[in-house]
Amino acid sequence: MIESKEVRNEEATEQDYWNAYRSVVEEVRSRLGNPSMSLTVETIDITYFEKI
């Protein structure tokens, strides 16, 4: 199992993230002999409070 987390910033778009993710996954799969895989996307909404 491989887990990754997207850390949002102002320089990378969501499309940039998924393009990079796909590139990395394809390279890893190639090195492992192209095993089957599945992808689960989980969205978590976290709000940070600086002061209460």
N, CA and C of each residue as an Amber inpcrd file, in Angstrom:
protein
   156
   0.8470000  -1.1640000   0.0000000   0.0000000   0.0000000   0.0000000
   0.8950000   1.2310000   0.0000000   0.5580000   2.1610000  -0.8510000
   1.2640000   3.4340000  -0.9090000   0.2530000   4.5230000  -0.6380000
   0.5820000   5.4210000   0.2660000  -0.3150000   6.5220000   0.6010000
   0.3770000   7.8280000   0.2640000  -0.3550000   8.7380000  -0.3270000
   0.2010000  10.0580000  -0.6150000  -0.7980000  11.1140000  -0.1920000
  -0.2770000  12.2740000   0.1090000  -1.1170000  13.3930000   0.5250000
  -0.7700000  14.6100000  -0.3150000  -1.7920000  15.2890000  -0.7790000
  -1.5930000  16.5270000  -1.5240000  -1.5580000  17.6740000  -0.5320000
  -0.4800000  18.4300000  -0.5630000  -0.3640000  19.6080000   0.2850000
  -0.5490000  20.8070000  -0.6340000  -1.6440000  21.4860000  -0.4370000
  -1.9810000  22.5920000  -1.3270000  -1.0220000  23.7720000  -1.1300000
  -0.6620000  24.3700000  -2.2400000   0.1020000  25.6080000  -2.1950000
  -0.3390000  26.4710000  -3.3600000   0.1970000  27.6480000  -3.4420000
  -0.2480000  28.5870000  -4.4610000   0.4660000  28.3940000  -5.7930000
   1.4880000  27.5750000  -5.8410000   2.2760000  27.4290000  -7.0570000
   1.8400000  26.2730000  -7.9440000   1.2060000  25.2780000  -7.3890000
   0.8030000  24.1020000  -8.1690000  -0.7200000  24.0300000  -8.2310000
  -1.2370000  23.7790000  -9.4280000  -2.6750000  23.6050000  -9.5820000
  -3.0290000  22.1430000  -9.3050000  -4.2980000  21.8700000  -9.2030000
  -4.7390000  20.4930000  -8.9950000  -4.3400000  19.6350000 -10.1970000
  -4.4230000  20.2050000 -11.3940000  -4.0200000  19.4810000 -12.6010000
  -2.5230000  19.1660000 -12.5650000  -1.7000000  20.1230000 -12.1030000
  -0.2610000  19.8810000 -11.9620000  -0.0030000  18.7170000 -11.0120000
  -0.7480000  18.6780000  -9.9000000  -0.5950000  17.6100000  -8.9120000
  -0.8830000  16.2480000  -9.5410000  -2.0320000  16.1230000 -10.2360000
  -2.4130000  14.8420000 -10.8050000  -1.4910000  14.4260000 -11.9360000
  -0.9760000  15.3890000 -12.7010000  -0.0140000  15.0530000 -13.7580000
   1.2670000  14.4850000 -13.1490000   1.7520000  15.1230000 -12.0840000
   2.9580000  14.6360000 -11.4040000   2.6990000  13.2820000 -10.7500000
   1.5350000  13.1290000 -10.1310000   1.1700000  11.8750000  -9.4820000
   1.1570000  10.7320000 -10.4920000   0.5220000  10.9630000 -11.6240000
   0.4530000   9.9300000 -12.6510000   1.8430000   9.5440000 -13.1530000
   2.7000000  10.5270000 -13.3370000   4.0570000  10.2700000 -13.7970000
   4.8160000   9.3800000 -12.8110000   4.6910000   9.6870000 -11.5340000
   5.3670000   8.9010000 -10.4980000   4.7970000   7.4840000 -10.4430000
   3.4760000   7.3580000 -10.4760000   2.8370000   6.0410000 -10.4090000
   3.2460000   5.1800000 -11.5990000   3.2750000   5.7680000 -12.7900000
   3.6780000   5.0000000 -13.9700000   5.1210000   4.5150000 -13.8550000
   6.0010000   5.3330000 -13.3190000   7.4050000   4.9340000 -13.1470000
   7.5270000   3.8040000 -12.1210000   6.8230000   3.9270000 -11.0110000
   6.8690000   2.8990000  -9.9650000   6.3010000   1.5840000 -10.4880000
   5.1550000   1.6450000 -11.1710000   4.5600000   0.4220000 -11.7270000
   5.5060000  -0.2470000 -12.7060000   6.1740000   0.5470000 -13.5260000
   7.1210000  -0.0070000 -14.4950000   8.2400000  -0.7540000 -13.7880000
   8.7650000  -0.1560000 -12.7350000   9.8620000  -0.7910000 -11.9870000
   9.4230000  -2.0620000 -11.2630000   8.1250000  -2.1300000 -10.9320000
   7.6020000  -3.3060000 -10.2270000   7.0490000  -4.3590000 -11.1780000
   7.1890000  -4.1600000 -12.4810000   6.7040000  -5.1500000 -13.4360000
   5.2510000  -4.9680000 -13.8270000   4.7390000  -3.7470000 -13.7300000
   3.3610000  -3.3970000 -14.1180000   2.2790000  -4.2260000 -13.4250000
   2.2750000  -4.2610000 -12.0880000   1.2120000  -4.9790000 -11.3810000
  -0.1140000  -4.2240000 -11.5160000  -1.2150000  -4.9420000 -11.3060000
  -2.5120000  -4.2560000 -11.3120000  -2.5800000  -3.3600000 -10.0770000
  -3.4090000  -2.3350000 -10.1550000  -3.5200000  -1.4150000  -9.0290000
  -4.8890000  -0.7850000  -9.0210000  -5.2340000  -0.2100000  -7.9040000
  -6.4600000   0.5710000  -7.7950000  -6.1150000   1.8860000  -7.1160000
  -6.9580000   2.8610000  -7.3060000  -6.7330000   4.1910000  -6.7420000
  -7.9880000   4.6070000  -6.0010000  -7.8230000   5.0050000  -4.7620000
  -8.9250000   5.5270000  -3.9620000  -8.5960000   6.9660000  -3.6080000
  -9.5150000   7.8590000  -3.8890000  -9.3100000   9.2720000  -3.5700000
 -10.2310000   9.6150000  -2.4130000  -9.6290000  10.1160000  -1.3490000
 -10.3880000  10.5050000  -0.1590000 -10.1810000  11.9940000   0.0510000
 -11.2600000  12.7220000   0.1860000 -11.1740000  14.1600000   0.4120000
 -11.5270000  14.4400000   1.8670000 -10.6430000  15.1230000   2.5430000
 -10.8480000  15.4720000   3.9470000 -10.8210000  16.9900000   4.0550000
 -11.8020000  17.5630000   4.6990000 -11.8590000  19.0110000   4.8880000
 -11.3600000  19.3280000   6.2900000 -10.2130000  19.9630000   6.3550000
  -9.6280000  20.3200000   7.6320000  -9.5240000  21.8360000   7.6990000
 -10.0000000  22.4050000   8.7680000  -9.9160000  23.8510000   8.9570000
  -8.9680000  24.1250000  10.1180000  -8.0400000  25.0240000   9.8810000
  -7.0890000  25.3960000  10.9070000  -7.4910000  26.7500000  11.4950000
  -7.4600000  26.8470000  12.8050000  -7.7660000  28.0890000  13.4740000
  -6.4910000  28.6080000  14.1320000  -6.1290000  29.8470000  13.8020000
  -4.9470000  30.4240000  14.4340000  -5.2670000  30.8880000  15.8430000
  -6.4520000  31.4510000  16.0240000  -6.8840000  31.8970000  17.3530000
  -8.3440000  31.5590000  17.5310000  -8.7040000  31.2340000  18.7610000
 -10.1200000  30.9620000  19.0570000 -10.6520000  32.0780000  19.9130000
